[in-house]
Amino acid sequence: MTKPKSTYENAPAATPSGFPPQHQDLQPGSQSQMNPKPVTDNPKYRPSGKLDGKVAIITGGDSGIGQAAAVAFAKEGADILIAYYSEQEDSNETVKMVECAGKKCIAIKCDLKQEKCSNEIADAAMREFGHIDILVNNIAVQYPQNSILDITPEQLNNTFATNIISFFYTTKAVLPHLKAGASIINTTSVTAYKGSPTLLDYSATKGAIVAFTRSLSLSLAPLGIRVNAVAPGPVWTPLIPSSFNAGDTSKFGQDVPLGRAAQPFEIAPAYVYLAGDDSAFVTGQVLHVNGGVITES
């Protein structure tokens, strides 16, 4: 049977150096409303069955890096469960893209700031697939402020609850179902290493994710479960127009050595590597996919 072609069959290979000015009022933002729409599927990707028979849970899998990881995982043979907050149209697109790759995808709408929701997605994956092999903790929000004095208690609590506390909840919910050889992958950020004057709370959570990754890797190593992270630089995702003003969005990504933001599909292979057996001797590490920013791990 001939599989349907990807909806991104003619997608460009790289992001342009600038973007049209744009802004969205609500986070985490809508991918379908972006101009241009992020490229989450690489039509030139050549899979080799690296994840055959595996099941992955990807939080924030409706768009951006999460969607790109879901599609790449599916091409490598994994079935997918994505958890998303509110973006129904984007989540429907992820399901279609995974199905185009010949795999099954279920989408669960939930608020992972609530611990019960993490238990719900773990239970759903077990009911649907019978096992879980990969967990990608990927959700995040960011609210730029010019001063720490402008960060309200509500913003601080929401940023930490979304960006790091949810990682504890999902890991706790999924861990009882993981076996030796399983992989947990956390999305951190280049800001954890170089900082950001206007993203204090966001950067703090991303630094916490690095420490969480390293500590959890030590905790789970005796069980044969690996824990790693990816630290992207600027990536064209819905979080950008929904958190920055139109002027800043138009210049997004131009300050890195490569001079541009990444498209989500350019980040996805790092997740494939950490999810599969190619990285069987890798745990407690952070992969820096950031356009040339020099960091100290």
PASEBA-1860 file (N, C-alpha, C; in nm, 3 decimals):
! residues 297
1> MTKPKSTY> 0.084/-0.120/0.000/0.000/0.000/0.000/0.087/0.125/0.000 ~ 0.058/0.220/-0.085/0.135/0.344/-0.092/0.094/0.438/0.020 ~ 0.190/0.486/0.096/0.161/0.577/0.205/0.136/0.717/0.151 ~ 0.046/0.796/0.216/0.024/0.933/0.172/0.152/1.014/0.185 ~ 0.170/1.110/0.096/0.287/1.196/0.102/0.273/1.296/0.217 ~ 0.385/1.335/0.273/0.386/1.435/0.378/0.327/1.565/0.328 ~ 0.259/1.638/0.415/0.206/1.769/0.379/0.318/1.871/0.361 ~ 0.442/1.834/0.400/0.556/1.924/0.385/0.651/1.874/0.277
9> ENAPAATP> 0.596/1.811/0.174/0.677/1.750/0.069/0.772/1.851/0.005 ~ 0.725/1.975/-0.010/0.807/2.077/-0.076/0.860/2.180/0.022 ~ 0.875/2.140/0.147/0.920/2.235/0.250/1.063/2.281/0.222 ~ 1.092/2.408/0.255/1.229/2.457/0.240/1.322/2.391/0.340 ~ 1.450/2.393/0.312/1.548/2.325/0.397/1.587/2.406/0.519 ~ 1.566/2.538/0.517/1.613/2.619/0.628/1.528/2.744/0.644 ~ 1.538/2.803/0.761/1.466/2.924/0.792/1.531/3.044/0.724 ~ 1.450/3.141/0.674/1.509/3.265/0.627/1.568/3.343/0.744
17> SGFPPQHQ> 1.648/3.442/0.713/1.716/3.518/0.818/1.623/3.610/0.895 ~ 1.502/3.632/0.846/1.407/3.717/0.917/1.266/3.668/0.898 ~ 1.171/3.720/0.977/1.032/3.679/0.970/0.943/3.802/0.959 ~ 0.824/3.789/0.898/0.731/3.901/0.897/0.692/3.937/1.041 ~ 0.682/4.066/1.074/0.639/4.104/1.209/0.503/4.043/1.241 ~ 0.491/3.985/1.360/0.365/3.921/1.399/0.363/3.900/1.549 ~ 0.242/3.892/1.604/0.227/3.868/1.747/0.095/3.796/1.771 ~ 0.096/3.701/1.864/-0.025/3.634/1.911/-0.044/3.665/2.058
25> DLQPGSQS> -0.167/3.680/2.100/-0.195/3.726/2.236/-0.188/3.616/2.342 ~ -0.209/3.492/2.301/-0.219/3.385/2.400/-0.107/3.283/2.383 ~ -0.051/3.238/2.497/0.047/3.129/2.496/-0.024/2.997/2.523 ~ 0.032/2.887/2.473/0.162/2.873/2.406/0.162/2.905/2.258 ~ 0.052/2.959/2.205/0.048/3.004/2.067/-0.003/2.900/1.970 ~ -0.047/2.949/1.853/-0.103/2.863/1.749/-0.009/2.855/1.631 ~ 0.032/2.736/1.595/0.121/2.718/1.481/0.050/2.751/1.351 ~ -0.080/2.719/1.343/-0.155/2.740/1.220/-0.168/2.887/1.184
33> QMNPKPVT> -0.148/2.977/1.282/-0.160/3.120/1.258/-0.027/3.187/1.227 ~ 0.082/3.113/1.228/0.213/3.172/1.206/0.243/3.193/1.058 ~ 0.324/3.294/1.029/0.365/3.325/0.893/0.516/3.352/0.890 ~ 0.594/3.261/0.829/0.552/3.135/0.768/0.527/3.029/0.874 ~ 0.456/2.927/0.836/0.431/2.815/0.927/0.561/2.739/0.950 ~ 0.590/2.703/1.074/0.713/2.628/1.100/0.720/2.498/1.020 ~ 0.840/2.461/0.984/0.862/2.336/0.909/0.899/2.228/1.010 ~ 0.810/2.133/1.030/0.831/2.030/1.131/0.860/1.892/1.073
41> DNPKYRPS> 0.854/1.880/0.941/0.881/1.752/0.877/0.985/1.773/0.768 ~ 1.093/1.698/0.776/1.198/1.704/0.675/1.169/1.601/0.566 ~ 1.131/1.644/0.447/1.098/1.547/0.342/1.217/1.465/0.295 ~ 1.339/1.508/0.329/1.459/1.435/0.289/1.505/1.335/0.396 ~ 1.433/1.328/0.508/1.472/1.239/0.616/1.463/1.093/0.571 ~ 1.564/1.016/0.601/1.567/0.875/0.562/1.571/0.788/0.687 ~ 1.459/0.730/0.727/1.454/0.649/0.849/1.521/0.514/0.831 ~ 1.554/0.453/0.945/1.618/0.321/0.940/1.566/0.229/1.050
49> GKLDGKVA> 1.444/0.255/1.097/1.382/0.166/1.195/1.442/0.175/1.334 ~ 1.499/0.288/1.368/1.566/0.303/1.498/1.470/0.285/1.616 ~ 1.341/0.314/1.596/1.246/0.308/1.708/1.132/0.210/1.679 ~ 1.158/0.111/1.598/1.055/0.012/1.564/0.995/-0.050/1.690 ~ 0.861/-0.050/1.697/0.791/-0.115/1.806/0.786/-0.036/1.935 ~ 0.843/0.083/1.938/0.844/0.161/2.061/0.724/0.255/2.068 ~ 0.696/0.300/2.191/0.587/0.395/2.217/0.644/0.516/2.287 ~ 0.611/0.634/2.237/0.662/0.758/2.294/0.548/0.849/2.339
57> IITGGDSG> 0.565/0.907/2.456/0.479/1.016/2.502/0.556/1.146/2.483 ~ 0.494/1.242/2.416/0.557/1.371/2.392/0.465/1.481/2.442 ~ 0.507/1.553/2.545/0.425/1.664/2.592/0.452/1.786/2.504 ~ 0.348/1.864/2.478/0.363/1.973/2.383/0.387/1.922/2.243 ~ 0.331/1.808/2.210/0.355/1.745/2.081/0.267/1.797/1.969 ~ 0.189/1.900/1.998/0.098/1.953/1.896/0.166/2.043/1.795 ~ 0.282/2.100/1.829/0.345/2.197/1.740/0.494/2.205/1.767 ~ 0.563/2.283/1.684/0.703/2.314/1.709/0.791/2.192/1.721
65> IGQAAAVA> 0.882/2.196/1.818/0.977/2.087/1.838/0.905/1.958/1.873 ~ 0.798/1.966/1.952/0.724/1.846/1.989/0.663/1.777/1.869 ~ 0.605/1.855/1.778/0.549/1.797/1.656/0.659/1.737/1.568 ~ 0.770/1.808/1.557/0.881/1.758/1.476/0.935/1.627/1.532 ~ 0.948/1.617/1.665/0.994/1.494/1.727/0.894/1.381/1.704 ~ 0.765/1.412/1.714/0.663/1.310/1.692/0.671/1.252/1.551 ~ 0.688/1.339/1.453/0.695/1.293/1.314/0.822/1.211/1.290 ~ 0.935/1.258/1.341/1.060/1.184/1.324/1.054/1.049/1.395
73> FAKEGADI> 0.999/1.046/1.515/0.984/0.919/1.587/0.897/0.823/1.508 ~ 0.787/0.875/1.453/0.696/0.789/1.377/0.766/0.732/1.254 ~ 0.842/0.815/1.185/0.916/0.766/1.068/1.014/0.656/1.107 ~ 1.064/0.662/1.230/1.156/0.559/1.279/1.085/0.439/1.339 ~ 0.950/0.440/1.337/0.875/0.322/1.376/0.799/0.327/1.506 ~ 0.793/0.443/1.574/0.726/0.452/1.703/0.581/0.497/1.690 ~ 0.495/0.443/1.776/0.362/0.498/1.796/0.373/0.611/1.898 ~ 0.278/0.705/1.891/0.293/0.830/1.965/0.168/0.866/2.043
81> LIAYYSEQ> 0.187/0.915/2.164/0.083/0.989/2.236/0.134/1.130/2.257 ~ 0.056/1.229/2.213/0.092/1.367/2.239/-0.004/1.426/2.342 ~ 0.050/1.507/2.431/-0.030/1.583/2.525/-0.023/1.729/2.483 ~ -0.139/1.796/2.477/-0.141/1.936/2.437/-0.235/2.014/2.527 ~ -0.217/2.145/2.529/-0.291/2.230/2.623/-0.425/2.278/2.566 ~ -0.422/2.341/2.449/-0.546/2.397/2.395/-0.552/2.403/2.244 ~ -0.443/2.370/2.174/-0.433/2.397/2.032/-0.485/2.279/1.950 ~ -0.619/2.270/1.936/-0.682/2.156/1.872/-0.639/2.140/1.727
89> EDSNETVK> -0.638/2.251/1.652/-0.602/2.243/1.511/-0.459/2.192/1.493 ~ -0.367/2.242/1.575/-0.228/2.197/1.565/-0.214/2.050/1.604 ~ -0.286/2.008/1.707/-0.276/1.868/1.750/-0.333/1.775/1.644 ~ -0.440/1.817/1.578/-0.495/1.737/1.469/-0.393/1.720/1.358 ~ -0.316/1.826/1.332/-0.213/1.819/1.229/-0.105/1.717/1.266 ~ -0.064/1.716/1.393/0.036/1.618/1.436/-0.016/1.476/1.415 ~ -0.140/1.451/1.453/-0.198/1.318/1.434/-0.193/1.277/1.288 ~ -0.231/1.369/1.200/-0.231/1.339/1.056/-0.090/1.309/1.006
97> MVECAGKK> 0.007/1.387/1.053/0.145/1.369/1.007/0.203/1.236/1.054 ~ 0.173/1.198/1.178/0.219/1.069/1.228/0.153/0.956/1.150 ~ 0.024/0.971/1.121/-0.045/0.868/1.045/0.008/0.859/0.902 ~ 0.051/0.973/0.846/0.114/0.971/0.713/0.243/0.889/0.714 ~ 0.306/0.884/0.831/0.428/0.803/0.844/0.395/0.656/0.873 ~ 0.268/0.623/0.879/0.227/0.484/0.895/0.215/0.438/1.039 ~ 0.213/0.530/1.135/0.205/0.492/1.276/0.080/0.552/1.340 ~ 0.052/0.508/1.461/-0.068/0.552/1.532/-0.034/0.667/1.625
105> CIAIKCDL> -0.126/0.762/1.637/-0.106/0.877/1.726/-0.236/0.909/1.796 ~ -0.232/0.923/1.927/-0.347/0.971/2.001/-0.309/1.102/2.068 ~ -0.405/1.194/2.074/-0.382/1.327/2.129/-0.471/1.347/2.251 ~ -0.411/1.390/2.361/-0.483/1.411/2.485/-0.474/1.559/2.523 ~ -0.588/1.624/2.533/-0.591/1.763/2.579/-0.587/1.765/2.730 ~ -0.491/1.837/2.788/-0.476/1.835/2.933/-0.390/1.951/2.980 ~ -0.399/1.978/3.108/-0.317/2.081/3.172/-0.217/2.009/3.262 ~ -0.095/1.996/3.215/0.004/1.917/3.288/0.060/1.989/3.411
113> KQEKCSNE> 0.011/2.108/3.439/0.042/2.171/3.568/-0.033/2.100/3.680 ~ -0.129/2.018/3.643/-0.206/1.939/3.739/-0.156/1.795/3.737 ~ -0.116/1.744/3.853/-0.055/1.611/3.857/-0.147/1.502/3.804 ~ -0.277/1.516/3.827/-0.370/1.412/3.783/-0.368/1.396/3.631 ~ -0.337/1.503/3.559/-0.334/1.495/3.413/-0.217/1.410/3.365 ~ -0.106/1.414/3.436/0.007/1.328/3.400/-0.030/1.181/3.416 ~ -0.101/1.150/3.522/-0.147/1.012/3.541/-0.243/0.970/3.431 ~ -0.324/1.064/3.385/-0.420/1.033/3.279/-0.351/0.999/3.148
121> IADAAMRE> -0.245/1.073/3.113/-0.179/1.043/2.985/-0.100/0.912/2.993 ~ -0.042/0.883/3.110/0.028/0.755/3.126/-0.071/0.640/3.115 ~ -0.186/0.653/3.179/-0.288/0.548/3.173/-0.340/0.531/3.031 ~ -0.358/0.643/2.959/-0.408/0.636/2.821/-0.309/0.563/2.731 ~ -0.181/0.592/2.748/-0.080/0.525/2.667/-0.077/0.375/2.694 ~ -0.090/0.337/2.819/-0.089/0.195/2.854/-0.213/0.124/2.800 ~ -0.328/0.190/2.808/-0.450/0.130/2.754/-0.439/0.110/2.604 ~ -0.386/0.211/2.535/-0.384/0.209/2.389/-0.273/0.120/2.334
129> FGHIDILV> -0.155/0.126/2.397/-0.037/0.062/2.338/0.020/-0.053/2.422 ~ -0.009/-0.055/2.551/0.037/-0.164/2.636/0.174/-0.145/2.696 ~ 0.250/-0.045/2.652/0.383/-0.019/2.708/0.424/0.123/2.673 ~ 0.524/0.173/2.744/0.581/0.306/2.719/0.732/0.291/2.720 ~ 0.798/0.347/2.619/0.942/0.332/2.607/1.017/0.465/2.611 ~ 0.950/0.573/2.573/1.014/0.704/2.562/0.922/0.810/2.620 ~ 0.978/0.898/2.700/0.906/1.015/2.749/0.983/1.140/2.709 ~ 0.916/1.231/2.639/0.975/1.360/2.605/0.901/1.469/2.682
137> NNIAVQYP> 0.967/1.527/2.781/0.912/1.641/2.856/0.948/1.768/2.782 ~ 0.846/1.837/2.727/0.876/1.939/2.627/0.798/2.069/2.643 ~ 0.699/2.075/2.732/0.615/2.196/2.736/0.688/2.312/2.802 ~ 0.650/2.434/2.761/0.711/2.554/2.819/0.629/2.677/2.785 ~ 0.640/2.776/2.872/0.591/2.912/2.846/0.703/3.009/2.881 ~ 0.695/3.129/2.824/0.790/3.233/2.859/0.722/3.369/2.847 ~ 0.752/3.458/2.942/0.690/3.590/2.946/0.800/3.694/2.966 ~ 0.850/3.753/2.857/0.958/3.850/2.871/0.920/3.970/2.958
145> QNSILDIT> 1.013/4.009/3.045/0.995/4.128/3.129/1.129/4.202/3.133 ~ 1.124/4.332/3.136/1.247/4.412/3.137/1.317/4.411/3.272 ~ 1.246/4.376/3.379/1.304/4.378/3.512/1.242/4.267/3.597 ~ 1.319/4.217/3.691/1.265/4.119/3.786/1.149/4.180/3.865 ~ 1.149/4.313/3.877/1.042/4.381/3.949/0.908/4.369/3.878 ~ 0.912/4.336/3.750/0.789/4.324/3.672/0.732/4.182/3.671 ~ 0.804/4.087/3.729/0.757/3.948/3.732/0.662/3.930/3.850 ~ 0.536/3.908/3.819/0.436/3.892/3.924/0.443/3.753/3.985
153> PEQLNNTF> 0.390/3.735/4.105/0.383/3.600/4.162/0.307/3.504/4.072 ~ 0.203/3.552/4.004/0.125/3.467/3.915/0.209/3.419/3.797 ~ 0.287/3.509/3.738/0.374/3.471/3.627/0.480/3.372/3.674 ~ 0.541/3.401/3.787/0.647/3.314/3.839/0.596/3.174/3.864 ~ 0.482/3.164/3.929/0.425/3.033/3.960/0.386/2.958/3.834 ~ 0.329/3.029/3.737/0.287/2.963/3.612/0.408/2.914/3.533 ~ 0.513/2.994/3.527/0.631/2.955/3.452/0.695/2.831/3.512 ~ 0.711/2.830/3.644/0.772/2.713/3.708/0.681/2.591/3.703
161> ATNIISFF> 0.551/2.612/3.721/0.458/2.498/3.717/0.457/2.433/3.580 ~ 0.464/2.514/3.475/0.461/2.462/3.339/0.595/2.401/3.299 ~ 0.702/2.474/3.324/0.831/2.440/3.263/0.912/2.334/3.336 ~ 0.890/2.317/3.467/0.970/2.218/3.540/0.887/2.130/3.633 ~ 0.790/2.187/3.702/0.710/2.102/3.793/0.634/1.997/3.713 ~ 0.585/2.033/3.594/0.515/1.935/3.510/0.607/1.820/3.472 ~ 0.739/1.847/3.459/0.833/1.740/3.426/0.840/1.637/3.539 ~ 0.835/1.686/3.663/0.831/1.594/3.777/0.705/1.510/3.772
169> YTTKAVLP> 0.591/1.574/3.746/0.464/1.502/3.744/0.461/1.394/3.636 ~ 0.500/1.430/3.513/0.493/1.332/3.405/0.593/1.219/3.425 ~ 0.710/1.252/3.476/0.810/1.147/3.501/0.761/1.051/3.609 ~ 0.704/1.105/3.716/0.650/1.019/3.822/0.539/0.928/3.769 ~ 0.455/0.981/3.679/0.343/0.903/3.628/0.388/0.792/3.533 ~ 0.491/0.822/3.454/0.534/0.728/3.351/0.635/0.626/3.404 ~ 0.714/0.665/3.501/0.825/0.580/3.548/0.785/0.438/3.584 ~ 0.673/0.414/3.653/0.638/0.275/3.685/0.619/0.185/3.564
177> HLKAGASI> 0.599/0.246/3.447/0.576/0.169/3.325/0.701/0.152/3.240 ~ 0.810/0.217/3.277/0.933/0.210/3.199/1.017/0.090/3.240 ~ 1.084/0.032/3.143/1.173/-0.081/3.167/1.315/-0.045/3.125 ~ 1.408/-0.132/3.158/1.547/-0.110/3.117/1.554/-0.086/2.967 ~ 1.631/0.014/2.927/1.640/0.052/2.787/1.553/0.170/2.751 ~ 1.464/0.211/2.842/1.377/0.325/2.817/1.457/0.455/2.821 ~ 1.399/0.560/2.763/1.467/0.688/2.754/1.374/0.802/2.793 ~ 1.425/0.892/2.876/1.356/1.016/2.910/1.438/1.131/2.851
185> INTTSVTA> 1.370/1.220/2.779/1.438/1.333/2.715/1.368/1.461/2.757 ~ 1.443/1.553/2.813/1.389/1.680/2.859/1.434/1.794/2.768 ~ 1.343/1.885/2.738/1.378/2.002/2.658/1.418/2.116/2.750 ~ 1.545/2.154/2.746/1.593/2.270/2.819/1.614/2.381/2.716 ~ 1.717/2.465/2.730/1.735/2.578/2.640/1.876/2.632/2.651 ~ 1.919/2.699/2.545/2.047/2.768/2.548/2.049/2.874/2.658 ~ 1.931/2.925/2.697/1.927/3.028/2.802/1.971/2.974/2.938 ~ 1.967/2.842/2.956/2.016/2.784/3.081/2.165/2.806/3.096
193> YKGSPTLL> 2.235/2.827/2.984/2.380/2.840/2.984/2.429/2.983/2.963 ~ 2.360/3.058/2.878/2.406/3.194/2.851/2.321/3.300/2.919 ~ 2.206/3.259/2.976/2.119/3.354/3.044/2.040/3.440/2.947 ~ 1.948/3.519/3.002/1.870/3.613/2.922/1.823/3.726/3.014 ~ 1.851/3.851/2.981/1.814/3.962/3.070/1.664/3.983/3.080 ~ 1.588/3.936/2.982/1.443/3.958/2.984/1.362/3.830/3.009 ~ 1.431/3.718/3.026/1.362/3.591/3.051/1.418/3.527/3.178 ~ 1.413/3.600/3.289/1.474/3.552/3.413/1.409/3.424/3.464
201> DYSATKGA> 1.277/3.425/3.474/1.209/3.307/3.528/1.216/3.189/3.432 ~ 1.201/3.215/3.303/1.215/3.109/3.202/1.354/3.047/3.207 ~ 1.457/3.131/3.207/1.594/3.081/3.211/1.620/3.000/3.337 ~ 1.564/3.045/3.450/1.581/2.973/3.576/1.520/2.833/3.567 ~ 1.403/2.822/3.503/1.342/2.689/3.490/1.425/2.601/3.397 ~ 1.483/2.659/3.295/1.563/2.579/3.203/1.693/2.532/3.268 ~ 1.749/2.615/3.358/1.863/2.569/3.437/1.822/2.456/3.530 ~ 1.702/2.467/3.587/1.651/2.361/3.675/1.635/2.231/3.598
209> IVAFTRSL> 1.596/2.240/3.472/1.579/2.119/3.391/1.713/2.049/3.370 ~ 1.820/2.126/3.354/1.953/2.065/3.340/1.989/1.988/3.467 ~ 1.969/2.050/3.583/1.999/1.983/3.710/1.908/1.862/3.731 ~ 1.781/1.878/3.694/1.686/1.767/3.704/1.732/1.650/3.617 ~ 1.775/1.679/3.495/1.821/1.575/3.403/1.941/1.500/3.460 ~ 2.039/1.574/3.508/2.160/1.510/3.559/2.130/1.428/3.685 ~ 2.049/1.481/3.774/2.019/1.409/3.898/1.931/1.287/3.872 ~ 1.831/1.303/3.786/1.744/1.190/3.755/1.820/1.079/3.684
217> SLSLAPLG> 1.917/1.117/3.602/1.997/1.016/3.532/2.073/0.929/3.631 ~ 2.124/0.991/3.737/2.195/0.915/3.839/2.100/0.824/3.916 ~ 1.980/0.875/3.940/1.881/0.799/4.014/1.833/0.677/3.938 ~ 1.818/0.690/3.806/1.759/0.583/3.726/1.861/0.493/3.656 ~ 1.987/0.530/3.662/2.090/0.447/3.597/2.088/0.302/3.645 ~ 2.070/0.274/3.774/2.066/0.134/3.817/1.950/0.055/3.755 ~ 1.848/0.126/3.707/1.734/0.059/3.644/1.753/0.043/3.494 ~ 1.862/0.097/3.440/1.886/0.090/3.296/1.803/0.188/3.216
225> IRVNAVAP> 1.752/0.292/3.283/1.673/0.395/3.216/1.760/0.519/3.199 ~ 1.773/0.567/3.077/1.859/0.681/3.049/1.781/0.811/3.052 ~ 1.846/0.919/3.095/1.784/1.051/3.103/1.879/1.154/3.044 ~ 1.835/1.223/2.941/1.917/1.324/2.875/1.831/1.446/2.840 ~ 1.893/1.547/2.783/1.821/1.668/2.747/1.873/1.724/2.617 ~ 1.790/1.807/2.556/1.829/1.884/2.438/1.815/2.031/2.473 ~ 1.917/2.110/2.440/1.917/2.254/2.467/1.915/2.331/2.335 ~ 1.797/2.356/2.279/1.793/2.428/2.152/1.830/2.576/2.170
233> GPVWTPLI> 1.879/2.633/2.061/1.890/2.777/2.051/1.759/2.831/1.997 ~ 1.761/2.940/1.921/1.636/2.996/1.867/1.573/2.902/1.765 ~ 1.445/2.871/1.785/1.371/2.782/1.697/1.237/2.848/1.666 ~ 1.196/2.846/1.541/1.072/2.909/1.498/0.952/2.823/1.538 ~ 0.894/2.853/1.653/0.780/2.780/1.709/0.673/2.879/1.753 ~ 0.553/2.832/1.785/0.447/2.924/1.829/0.480/3.004/1.954 ~ 0.574/2.955/2.034/0.611/3.028/2.155/0.670/3.166/2.121 ~ 0.728/3.179/2.003/0.796/3.304/1.967/0.697/3.418/1.941
241> PSSFNAGD> 0.604/3.406/1.846/0.510/3.517/1.827/0.413/3.536/1.943 ~ 0.395/3.433/2.026/0.303/3.447/2.138/0.369/3.505/2.263 ~ 0.502/3.523/2.260/0.569/3.580/2.377/0.645/3.708/2.345 ~ 0.687/3.728/2.220/0.760/3.849/2.183/0.672/3.944/2.104 ~ 0.706/4.072/2.105/0.632/4.168/2.024/0.669/4.151/1.876 ~ 0.594/4.217/1.790/0.611/4.198/1.646/0.751/4.236/1.600 ~ 0.806/4.344/1.656/0.939/4.387/1.615/1.046/4.287/1.651 ~ 1.041/4.234/1.774/1.140/4.135/1.816/1.124/4.005/1.738
249> TSKFGQDV> 1.000/3.968/1.707/0.976/3.846/1.630/1.041/3.854/1.492 ~ 1.035/3.971/1.431/1.089/3.986/1.295/1.240/3.966/1.291 ~ 1.308/3.987/1.404/1.454/3.973/1.409/1.497/3.845/1.480 ~ 1.402/3.761/1.513/1.430/3.644/1.595/1.535/3.553/1.533 ~ 1.635/3.517/1.612/1.736/3.420/1.572/1.856/3.477/1.501 ~ 1.856/3.606/1.471/1.966/3.663/1.393/2.093/3.686/1.474 ~ 2.086/3.669/1.605/2.202/3.698/1.690/2.291/3.577/1.716 ~ 2.262/3.461/1.657/2.348/3.345/1.675/2.450/3.339/1.561
257> PLGRAAQP> 2.560/3.266/1.578/2.663/3.263/1.474/2.613/3.224/1.335 ~ 2.518/3.131/1.327/2.466/3.093/1.196/2.371/3.197/1.138 ~ 2.332/3.295/1.219/2.256/3.409/1.168/2.109/3.386/1.142 ~ 2.053/3.278/1.192/1.912/3.249/1.169/1.857/3.159/1.278 ~ 1.726/3.155/1.288/1.661/3.058/1.375/1.652/2.923/1.305 ~ 1.642/2.818/1.384/1.622/2.684/1.328/1.475/2.661/1.298 ~ 1.450/2.572/1.206/1.317/2.516/1.191/1.308/2.394/1.284 ~ 1.188/2.362/1.335/1.178/2.251/1.429/1.234/2.119/1.378
265> FEIAPAYV> 1.221/2.091/1.247/1.271/1.963/1.197/1.421/1.950/1.212 ~ 1.491/2.063/1.224/1.637/2.057/1.239/1.678/2.016/1.380 ~ 1.586/2.023/1.474/1.613/1.984/1.613/1.576/1.838/1.638 ~ 1.479/1.788/1.563/1.423/1.655/1.588/1.525/1.542/1.587 ~ 1.628/1.541/1.499/1.723/1.429/1.501/1.795/1.411/1.633 ~ 1.811/1.519/1.710/1.874/1.504/1.842/1.787/1.419/1.934 ~ 1.656/1.435/1.922/1.564/1.355/2.003/1.564/1.209/1.957 ~ 1.570/1.188/1.825/1.578/1.051/1.773/1.703/0.982/1.826
273> YLAGDDSA> 1.815/1.051/1.823/1.940/0.993/1.873/1.927/0.953/2.020 ~ 1.874/1.042/2.102/1.864/1.014/2.246/1.757/0.910/2.278 ~ 1.661/0.894/2.189/1.553/0.797/2.215/1.592/0.655/2.182 ~ 1.687/0.636/2.091/1.717/0.503/2.041/1.846/0.443/2.094 ~ 1.878/0.327/2.041/1.994/0.251/2.090/2.128/0.311/2.050 ~ 2.129/0.403/1.953/2.255/0.468/1.917/2.317/0.540/2.035 ~ 2.233/0.581/2.131/2.282/0.653/2.249/2.276/0.567/2.375 ~ 2.292/0.436/2.358/2.277/0.343/2.470/2.375/0.369/2.584
281> FVTGQVLH> 2.488/0.436/2.555/2.588/0.464/2.658/2.588/0.613/2.696 ~ 2.478/0.680/2.666/2.467/0.824/2.693/2.356/0.849/2.794 ~ 2.392/0.906/2.909/2.291/0.946/3.006/2.344/1.062/3.088 ~ 2.253/1.146/3.133/2.292/1.264/3.211/2.352/1.376/3.128 ~ 2.332/1.372/2.996/2.397/1.467/2.906/2.297/1.564/2.844 ~ 2.350/1.675/2.793/2.270/1.774/2.723/2.328/1.796/2.585 ~ 2.246/1.779/2.481/2.288/1.806/2.344/2.255/1.951/2.309 ~ 2.354/2.025/2.263/2.337/2.166/2.231/2.317/2.183/2.081
289> VNGGVITE> 2.194/2.215/2.043/2.159/2.236/1.902/2.116/2.381/1.891 ~ 2.215/2.471/1.876/2.185/2.612/1.904/2.238/2.712/1.802 ~ 2.279/2.665/1.685/2.324/2.758/1.583/2.462/2.815/1.604 ~ 2.541/2.752/1.691/2.679/2.793/1.707/2.712/2.868/1.833 ~ 2.615/2.883/1.925/2.643/2.950/2.052/2.737/2.863/2.134 ~ 2.845/2.919/2.183/2.940/2.843/2.264/2.891/2.839/2.408 ~ 2.875/2.718/2.461/2.828/2.701/2.598/2.925/2.614/2.675 ~ 2.914/2.619/2.806/2.990/2.531/2.893/2.892/2.437/2.961
297> S> 2.905/2.308/2.934/2.809/2.210/2.987/2.825/2.191/3.137
END
